[in-house]
Amino acid sequence: MSLLAWIILGLLAGFIASHLVNHRGEGMVLDVLLGIVGAIVGGWLFRMLGEPGVSQLNVYSLIVAVIGAVAFLVVYHAIRRGVYGRRIF
C-alpha cells in the first residue's frame, strides 16, 4: 500500500477505535498514529491466527486495523492507568 493509503486507513481506524474504547478522540495526529500502529498490530494478530492481514485500502483491512487499534488502545490505557493511577503519598 502507498503511504497515503496507510494514512487514510490509519485515520479511519484510529478515529473509530478511539471512539469505541474511550468515547472521545485522542486528536487527529494521535488518531492517525494509533490507527497505523493498530493496522500493524491487527495485521500481525490476524496472520498469527492464519488469516490475511492488511493488504489494501478496503473494508476488510479497515476492520483488521480497527481491531488492532482497539487492542493497542486497551493495552495503552491499562499501562497509562497503572503508571499514573498510583499515588506516591
N, C-alpha and C positions, 0 to 999 in steps of 0.2 A: 504494500500500500504506500501511497505517497505521503509526504509529511502533512499536506493539507487534509488528506482523508483521516489521518491519525488525530489531528487537531479537532476536526469536526466530530469524529466518533468520541474523542475524549471529552469534548464539551457536553455532548448529549448524555453520555454515560455518567459523567461526574455530576451533572445537574440532577439527573434522575436519582442517582444513588444518594446524594447528599440530602435530597428531599425525602427519600424513603427512610433514611437512618435517623436524621435529627430534625426533620421537618422544616429546615431552612437551608438555604445555600451557604456555601463557605466563601463565596466570592468568585468572580469569573476566572481569575488566573488559577486559583486553587482548585476549582471545579475541573478545569481542563487538565491540570496535572494529575489530579485524583483519577479522572477518567482514563488517562493514558496509562497510569500505573495499574488501574483496575483492568484495563484491556490486557495488559501483560500478565497480571495475576490470574485473571479469568481464563486467558488462553492456556496458561500453564496448568491450571486446575483441570480444565476440560481435557487437555492432552493426557494428563495423568489418569483420567477416567476412560480414555480410549476414544474420546470424541474430538472432532476437529475444533481448533481454536479460532482466533480471529484471523480471517483471511481477506475479506473485502469490506467495503462500506455497504453493509446490508443489515437487515433486521436481526438475523442470527448473530452476527458479530456484535451488534448493539446489546443483545441480551447477554452474551458472554461477557462483554465489558461491564455491563451493569452489575452482574453477579460478582465479578471480580472486584469492582469498586465497592460494593456493599461489604464484601468480606474484608477488604482492606480498611474500610472506614470503621467497621466494628472493632477490629484489632487496634487501629489507631486511637479510637476513643477509649478503649479499655486501658491502653498503656498511658495515655494522657491523663485519664482519671486516676489511675494508680499512682502516677508521679505527682500530680498536682492536688490530688484529693486528700493526701495525708497531711495532717497538721504536725508541725515540728514541736510546738509547745503544747 
